[in-house]
Amino acid sequence: MTTFDDREKGFERKFALDAEQEFKASARRNRMLGEWAAGLMGLESPEEYVRAVVKSDFEQPGDEDVLRKVFGDLKGSGLETTEGEVRMKMDELLAQAREQIKTAG
């Protein structure tokens, strides 16, 4: 193997690791978002709702499906919130999840 091949394989491994960590961070963010929303709505058993939020992420690529689910549920429960507030919470929780994944190793 040449040095170029070694570098290429290294970049491929780094890309795969970064993609895996981003997937884990996104899933963790969705769990934390579900817990946050369940708390706001006063749900007695938040575990079921958290699973529904995580599952909603598999409907379409991107975060819009999760945003739609949580915002719709919050609005439907009578809480006054905006899409912007939910989006900001998603961003905040994603940053926390990334940090947790990074420090956990």
The 8 nearest C-alpha neighbors of each residue, nearest first, counted from 0:
[[1, 4, 2, 5, 3, 6, 8, 7],
 [0, 2, 4, 3, 5, 6, 7, 8],
 [1, 3, 5, 4, 6, 0, 7, 8],
 [2, 4, 6, 1, 5, 7, 0, 8],
 [5, 3, 7, 1, 6, 2, 0, 8],
 [6, 4, 2, 8, 3, 7, 9, 1],
 [7, 5, 9, 3, 4, 8, 2, 10],
 [6, 8, 4, 10, 9, 5, 3, 11],
 [9, 7, 11, 5, 10, 6, 12, 4],
 [8, 10, 6, 12, 7, 11, 5, 13],
 [9, 11, 13, 7, 8, 12, 14, 6],
 [10, 12, 8, 14, 9, 13, 15, 7],
 [13, 11, 15, 9, 10, 14, 16, 8],
 [14, 12, 10, 16, 11, 15, 17, 9],
 [13, 15, 11, 17, 12, 16, 10, 18],
 [14, 16, 12, 18, 13, 17, 19, 11],
 [15, 17, 13, 19, 18, 14, 12, 20],
 [18, 16, 14, 20, 19, 15, 13, 21],
 [19, 17, 21, 15, 16, 20, 14, 22],
 [18, 20, 16, 22, 17, 21, 15, 23],
 [21, 19, 23, 17, 22, 18, 24, 16],
 [20, 22, 24, 18, 23, 19, 25, 17],
 [23, 21, 19, 25, 20, 24, 18, 26],
 [22, 24, 20, 26, 21, 25, 27, 19],
 [25, 23, 21, 96, 27, 97, 22, 26],
 [24, 26, 28, 22, 27, 23, 21, 29],
 [27, 25, 29, 23, 28, 24, 22, 30],
 [26, 28, 24, 30, 29, 25, 96, 23],
 [29, 27, 25, 93, 31, 92, 26, 30],
 [28, 30, 32, 26, 27, 31, 53, 33],
 [31, 29, 33, 27, 32, 28, 49, 53],
 [30, 32, 34, 28, 33, 29, 35, 27],
 [33, 31, 29, 35, 34, 30, 28, 36],
 [32, 34, 49, 30, 36, 31, 35, 52],
 [33, 35, 31, 37, 32, 36, 49, 38],
 [36, 34, 32, 38, 33, 37, 31, 39],
 [37, 35, 39, 33, 38, 34, 32, 40],
 [38, 36, 40, 34, 42, 39, 45, 35],
 [39, 37, 41, 35, 36, 40, 34, 42],
 [40, 38, 36, 37, 41, 35, 73, 42],
 [39, 41, 37, 38, 42, 36, 76, 73],
 [40, 42, 38, 39, 37, 43, 36, 45],
 [43, 41, 37, 40, 44, 45, 38, 39],
 [42, 44, 45, 41, 37, 38, 46, 40],
 [45, 43, 46, 42, 47, 48, 37, 41],
 [44, 46, 48, 37, 47, 42, 49, 43],
 [47, 45, 49, 48, 44, 50, 34, 33],
 [46, 48, 50, 49, 45, 51, 44, 52],
 [47, 49, 51, 45, 50, 46, 52, 33],
 [50, 48, 33, 46, 52, 51, 47, 30],
 [51, 49, 53, 47, 48, 52, 54, 46],
 [52, 50, 48, 54, 49, 53, 55, 47],
 [51, 53, 55, 49, 54, 50, 33, 48],
 [54, 52, 50, 55, 29, 51, 56, 30],
 [53, 55, 51, 56, 52, 57, 50, 58],
 [54, 56, 52, 57, 53, 58, 65, 51],
 [57, 55, 54, 65, 58, 53, 64, 59],
 [56, 58, 55, 59, 54, 60, 53, 64],
 [57, 59, 56, 55, 64, 60, 54, 65],
 [60, 58, 57, 61, 64, 56, 63, 62],
 [61, 59, 62, 58, 57, 56, 63, 64],
 [62, 60, 63, 59, 64, 56, 65, 57],
 [61, 63, 65, 64, 66, 56, 60, 59],
 [62, 64, 66, 65, 61, 67, 59, 60],
 [65, 63, 67, 66, 62, 56, 55, 68],
 [66, 64, 68, 56, 62, 67, 63, 55],
 [65, 67, 63, 69, 64, 68, 70, 62],
 [68, 66, 64, 70, 65, 69, 71, 63],
 [69, 67, 65, 71, 66, 70, 72, 64],
 [68, 70, 72, 66, 71, 67, 73, 65],
 [71, 69, 73, 67, 72, 68, 66, 74],
 [72, 70, 74, 68, 69, 73, 67, 75],
 [71, 73, 75, 69, 74, 70, 68, 76],
 [74, 72, 70, 76, 75, 71, 78, 69],
 [73, 75, 71, 77, 78, 76, 72, 70],
 [76, 74, 72, 77, 73, 71, 78, 70],
 [75, 77, 73, 74, 78, 72, 40, 71],
 [78, 76, 74, 75, 79, 73, 40, 72],
 [79, 77, 74, 73, 76, 80, 75, 40],
 [80, 78, 77, 74, 81, 73, 76, 75],
 [79, 81, 78, 84, 74, 82, 73, 85],
 [82, 80, 83, 84, 85, 79, 70, 74],
 [81, 83, 85, 84, 86, 70, 80, 66],
 [82, 84, 86, 81, 85, 87, 80, 88],
 [85, 83, 87, 81, 86, 82, 88, 80],
 [84, 86, 88, 82, 87, 83, 89, 70],
 [85, 87, 89, 83, 88, 84, 82, 90],
 [88, 86, 90, 84, 89, 85, 83, 91],
 [89, 87, 91, 85, 86, 90, 92, 84],
 [88, 90, 86, 92, 87, 91, 93, 85],
 [91, 89, 87, 93, 88, 92, 86, 94],
 [92, 90, 88, 94, 89, 93, 87, 95],
 [91, 93, 95, 89, 28, 94, 90, 96],
 [94, 92, 96, 28, 90, 95, 91, 89],
 [93, 95, 97, 91, 92, 96, 98, 90],
 [96, 94, 92, 98, 93, 97, 99, 91],
 [95, 97, 93, 24, 99, 98, 94, 28],
 [98, 96, 100, 94, 24, 99, 95, 93],
 [97, 99, 101, 95, 96, 100, 102, 94],
 [98, 100, 96, 102, 97, 101, 103, 95],
 [101, 99, 97, 103, 98, 102, 96, 104],
 [102, 100, 98, 99, 103, 104, 97, 20],
 [101, 103, 99, 104, 100, 98, 97, 96],
 [104, 102, 100, 101, 99, 98, 97, 96],
 [103, 102, 101, 100, 99, 20, 98, 97]]
